[in-house]
């Protein structure tokens, strides 16, 4: 597997590049619903939906704005080999469908989640799907990857939508679901997936009300 290799110089360079790109391609970036609480003293795993090439940049920006944790994100190894720079920002890899790779990645996850300052991003879909597609193709492997994580690990579903409204450029809308502990996803994954989809459905309806709790820009 390819391990994360955080570099402060890469982080500064990336932030300098990506933040103007947000404003170039999007009219706004807003969080609706409510902001999560109680994550500061525990490792955090965020499980967003996967709707676009931008998705990793969305959650990275929210980490910088809201969570302030050490950022890790799981990528397919074939993709990380193409975008090797991302390992300097916290990306690490897995080979889909390879048992040996899955075990190695799982052990790596067990280790990084020992640090309560860690935020790990895992996409349950595994690949990009249309934001309004139902049912979603949610992969059960996330339960295996988190099985031996620290008991205090917090699991948080997150949803993103990209939509046009009154502006020339589309807006980014985000919503967080209810936080859960590791046991919830390991012992009843189907319930967690139902809550994951419910958060996306609430985002689809609520974003039209423009009831923002946090404006990134």
N, C-alpha and C positions, 0 to 999 in steps of 0.2 A: 504494500500500500504506500501511498504518498502521504507523509505526515505534514501537519501544519508547521510553518517555520516563520513565526511572526517577526516582522522587521519594522521598526518604527519609521525608518526612512521611506519604506514602501507605503506605509499607512499615510504619512504626510503627503506624499506624491499623489496617491490615489484620491484622498479627500480633496486636494487642490483641483484635480481633474473632474471628479464625478459630481461635486456639488453644483457647479455651473451647468452641467448637463441636465440635471433635474429641472432647473429653471428654463432651459432651452426647449425641453420636450414636454413639460407638464405645466399646467396653470396653477396647480395647488397640490399640497400633500397634507391631508388632514386625518386625524384619528377621531372616530366617533364612538359612542357608547360610553365606556369608562376606562380609565387607565388601570393597569394591574397593580396590585400592592403585595407586600409580604415576600418579595423575591430577593431582597438585598443580602440576606445571610444564608442563602442556599443556592446550589447550582441550579441553573435554569435551562430547560429545554423548550424551545419554541417550535411549533409545528405549523408552518404556514401552508396555504394553498399554493399551487404552482400554475400560474397563468401566463407568464411571459419571460422573456430573456432578462428583464429588469428585476426579477423577484429577489435575488440575493442582494441587490443594491438597496431595495426597499427596506428589508429587515436590518441590514447593516446600518442604514441611516437612522432607523428607530433605536437601534442599540446605542448609537452615539448621542442621540437626543434624549432618550428616556432611561435606558437601563444602565449604561456605563460599565458593562462587564467585558471580560476578555472574550473576544468573538471567535467562535469556531463554526464552520459550516460543512456539512457532508455533501460531497459531489461524486458523481460517477467518475471513475478513474480515467476513462477515455476523454472526458471533458476537461478534467484537471490537467491532463497531459497537454491539451491544446492551449489551455489558459494557465500555464504554470505559475504566472505571477500571483495568482490568487492564493497560493499556499502561504505567501508572505503576509496575507491579510487574515489567515486563519482557516483556509480551506484544507480539507484532507479527503481521502478517497475510499471508495469501495468498488469492487468489481461485481456488478449485479449478476446474481445467479451462481456465484462462485462461493462454495461453502468455506473454503480455506480463507478467502479474502474477507468474508463476513465475520468469521471468528477473530481474525486479526484486527479488523476495524472495531469489533465489539470490545476487545481488550483495551484498545486505545481509548474508546469512549469511557470505559470504566475508570481509566486512569485520569483523564482530563476532568471528569465530573467529581473527582475528589476535592477539587478546588471550588469553594463556594462563589468565587468571583467569575466562574465560567458561565458563558451563555453558548449553548449549542443549538444550531438550527438543523432540523431534519424535515425533509418534505415527504409526507406520507404517500403522496401520489407517485413520487419517483420520476415523473415526467410531466411535461406541460400538457394541460387540458384546458379547454374553453372554460371561462369563468362561470358560465351558467349551465354547464353540462351536469346532468344528473342521470343515473348515479355516477359518482366518481369512482375511479379505480384506485382504491386505497390499499396500500401494501401492508400485510401483517408483519413484515420483517422488523418494523419499528419496535414491536413488543420484545423481540429477541434482543435487539441491540441495546435496549434499556433494562433488561431483566436484572442485571447485577449492578446497576447504578446505585449510588447511595440512596437510602430510604427517604431522605429529606429532599431529594430532587423534585423540583416543581416542573410540571408539564403544562404548557400554556398554548392553546390553539390560537392561531392568528389568521385573519382573512384580509385579502387585498382585492380591490376592484379598480379597473381603469375605465373611466367613462367620460364622454363628452357632455357638456351642459351648455351654459351660456357663454363660455369662453372658446376661443379659437383652438386652444390646446386642451387635451384631456386632463382630468384631475385624477389624483391617486387618493383612494379612500381606504382606510384601514380600520379594523375592529378586532379587539381581543375577546376571546371567550373566557369562561370561568376557569380559573387555575385548578389544577389537580396535582396530586402527589404521584410518585412513581407507581405505587401499588394499583392505582386506578387504571392505568394503561396496561399494566402487565396482567392484572386479574380480569379485566373486563374491557378488552380492546374495542369490541363492537359498540359499547356504550360511549366510549371516548370518540369513536368515529362519528357516531350520531350527533354528539355535541359539536364536533368539528364542523359537520355539514350545517347544523343549526346556526352556528355563528356566521357562516357564509350567507345563509338565507336571510338572517337578520341584517347583515351588512347590505344586502341587495335592496332591502326595503328602507332601512333607516338612513342610508346615505343621502336620499332625496330630501330629507328634512334639514340637512346641513347643520345638525346639532353637534358641532365639533367640541371635543374636550381638549384637543391639542393640535395646534397648527404648526407643522414643520416649516412650511412657507406658504 
